[in-house]
Amino acid sequence: MTAPADAASPRSKARLAGIFYLITFVTGGLALFGSGSLLGAAAGLVAGASYIAVTLLLYGIFKPVSRGLSLLAAVVSLVGCGIGPLGMVVRLPGQANNITLVIFGVYCLLIGYLILRSTFLPRAVGALMVFAGLGWLTFLSPAVARDLYPYGFLPGIIGEGALTLWLLLFGVDAEKWTELANAH
């Protein structure tokens, strides 16, 4: 039998991930609208740091589903997080933002798959994360991204927004998470 504190831990981590995801959304929006300014750069750094926190928290949450896929997702996300600040120091090609979005598309696909395989989050949220990942992958083609602008951002906003809200409001089903963690 698990102690109540143990059962609350994955739910607390999930809610914390939701808080950092929300911070990422808000500061990412500020960075987008303030690009080229000091405020935009500062907001971008906060968004990147927050997304690193989301990545590390989600890695821990999804380890019981698949340690290897959860680690792969975390590595992919951290590479994406590293490209943004790198672009502030080193002149990257003009499509660096698109590369970052594509990397986060792969991350969203992996997280969506992990959610679909989990028992502690709703499958609908997993499907929306897969939708988000596919949306970000449209940035593989600059012409497609340009033609879909600004609607190409909607799948990501919907999918990642749904995950953010679910994590904030409900966290994970701690009993099912613990059951899965104990099985592995």
C-alpha positions, 0 to 999 in steps of 0.5 A: 500500500502506498502512502498518500504523500507518494500518491500526491507526488506525481500529481504535484509534479504534473501540476508543476509542469502545467505551471511551467508550461503556462509560463512558457506560453505567456513568456513565449508570446511576449518574446514573439511580440517583442522580438528584437527588443530587450524585453523580447530577449528576456521573455525568450530566455524565461520561456526557454528556461520554463520549457526546460523545467517542463521537459524535465518534469514530463521526463519523470512523469512518463518514465513509467510508460517507457523510460527510453522514449521518455528520455528520447523526448527529453533529449529532443526537447533540450536540443530545441531549447538550446537552439534558441539561446544559441541563436542569440550568441551565434548567427544561425541560418534564417530558418533556425526558428523553423528548425526549432518548431520542427524539433518541438513537433517531434517532441510533441509527437513523442509526448502524445504517443507516451500519453496515448500509451499511459493510463494516467492521462486522457487519450484525447489529450494525447491525440491533441498532442499528436495533432500539435506535433503534426502542426509543428512539422509543417514548418519543415517546408518554409513555403507551407509554413508561409502559406499557413501563417498564422493558422499553422500555429493553431494545432500547437496552441490547441494541443499544448494548450490542452495538455497545459490546462489538463496538467494545471487542473487535474495533474495525473491520475496518481493511483494509475501512475503509481500502479504503472511505476510499480509494475516497471 
